[in-house]
Structures are given as structure tokens and as C-alpha cells.
């Protein structure tokens, strides 16, 4: 597990485990359900802290889907949310 995956797993466990993960996958970070990623100041810190892991995740996602990701709005915010949601999906499907 990389640092991004470890941190996402910690946040999931701290907030209710699989039920929380299911909420993230259903409603997304845009709903405000992830307390660590509500404000731009927090999503920007997240993006900066996990930049390399996020870009690797983007690369793998694009290779898997065969399509380029196109962010909307604030770049750092969008990629922070994408990284949390996609990492949550991977962990959820893996039965963490």
C-alpha cells in the first residue's frame, strides 16, 4: 500500500469503515462527507502531499479506461477528490 492508500484507509476506518466508504462511493466528496476534504485549503494540501501518488493513479485510471481525465473547476480540488474516491473504490472492492 502506498501512502495515499494508507491515509485513505485510516480516514475510512476513523469514519465508520465500509458504511462510510459506501457513502463516499454513492455521494462523492462533493457531498462533504469526507471531513478532511471539504475546503479548498484542505484539498490543496492533500493534492500537494500526495501529488506523485495521485498522478500515478491518474495514469493507471487512464490506461484502464482508455480515456483522458478532464478536470473541471479547481484542478487541485478535483484531483484530490478523484484520488480519494478512486482509492476508496479500490479499497472497498478489495474488501479492506
ABEGO torsion letter per residue (X at the ends): XBAAAAAAAAAAAAAGEAAAAAAAAAAEAAAGABAAAABAAAAAAAAAAAAAAAAAAAAAAAAAAGBBBBBBEBAAAAAAAAAAAAAAAAAAAAGX
